[in-house]
Amino acid sequence: MDAAFWLECWQQPLPGFHLDQVHPLLPACWSRVWQPEHKQVLVPLCGKSLDMRWLQQHLPVLGVELAERPCHEFFTEHGLDVKCHATDGFICYQGDGICLLQGDFFQLSVNQLQGPCLVYDRAALIALPESMRQEYVQHLRQLLPVGSTILLLSLEYPSTEKQGPPFAVPAAEVLQLFMGCRIELLAIRNLTGQGFARRAFVTSSLLEKAWRIQL
């Protein structure tokens, strides 16, 4: 699972993980994860998610995306003026309270954050294989200031029945990855037989879980 894989995904007309509407668990869980001290929303591996427009109504948004195409298309499709400039190894697309950093999420530094964040992870952790999930969470925990909160959406399905991405990340792994944090399960959606985003998912069970993780 390397950069070339994700860049190739964005060569398709529309990747299978893109949603045509705001994810229902975002507004449903918002009041339970937002804190007054949060200065911005950080969206790792953001693509051109419509969720960012919803989030922008509440806090400034900082998205990080590897591919150039979704960064361009996000602003074009929403009719937003955008300014671009290079900064700290990223190309920054900025407009209307939203900043998309095109580049490697693992190169993001604490200097690029405004303070305590609300992290919205809809499809970042589950996009990564197990070895990279550990690296991702380690980087996230080192990056985030005290007082930050993560709204994490995970998937659970029998891993013997299908290969990711998106990968199955069971509750036990979430608890291990974020050991030492305050973790609460907020909601469960039963997606069995419904698929995941634009992807058909033929598995005997498919659950999506929303977690609040406080650092």
HELIX and SHEET records of a PDB file:
HELIX    1   1 ALA A    3  CYS A    9  1                                   7    
HELIX    2   2 LEU A   25  VAL A   33  1                                   9    
HELIX    3   3 ASP A   51  GLN A   56  1                                   6    
HELIX    4   4 GLU A   68  GLU A   77  1                                  10    
HELIX    5   5 PHE A  105  GLN A  107  5                                   3    
HELIX    6   6 VAL A  110  GLN A  112  5                                   3    
HELIX    7   7 LEU A  125  ALA A  127  5                                   3    
HELIX    8   8 GLU A  130  LEU A  143  1                                  14    
HELIX    9   9 ALA A  171  LEU A  177  1                                   7    
SHEET    1   A 9 LYS A  83  THR A  87  0                                        
SHEET    2   A 9 PHE A  90  GLY A  95 -1                                        
SHEET    3   A 9 ILE A  98  GLN A 102 -1                                        
SHEET    4   A 9 VAL A  61  GLU A  65  1                                        
SHEET    5   A 9 GLN A  40  PRO A  44  1                                        
SHEET    6   A 9 CYS A 117  ASP A 121  1                                        
SHEET    7   A 9 THR A 149  GLU A 156  1                                        
SHEET    8   A 9 LEU A 207  GLN A 214 -1                                        
SHEET    9   A 9 ARG A 182  ASN A 190 -1                                        
END                                                                             
